[in-house]
């Protein structure tokens, strides 16, 4: 992975198929994310600017990617921009798929039957 550069066009998307999954990278030439904030950007309700959102977007994205066996990472340089990498497996292992389906079924039961 390369660090963000000033030549990165805004919102560039690229993908890379691997044997075990795919990587999708999105970069921008925004203001970058300060080092102290990087540790918290995936936390629910964290926002560096509360006027621009509730701070749930990255948290929800992180949760969904994790749920399906993937990972999301970020590289950022203040004043230059950021690159987000999302890796998703080609196939989820059967045990993880069964746990997710069982969890979804339990939540549905709770929602319908209290």
Secondary structure as UniProt FT lines:
FT   TURN            6..7
FT   TURN            10..11
FT   STRAND          12..17
FT   STRAND          21..28
FT   HELIX           35..38
FT   TURN            39..42
FT   TURN            44..45
FT   HELIX           50..52
FT   HELIX           57..67
FT   TURN            68..69
FT   STRAND          71..77
FT   TURN            78..80
FT   STRAND          81..89
FT   HELIX           94..113
//
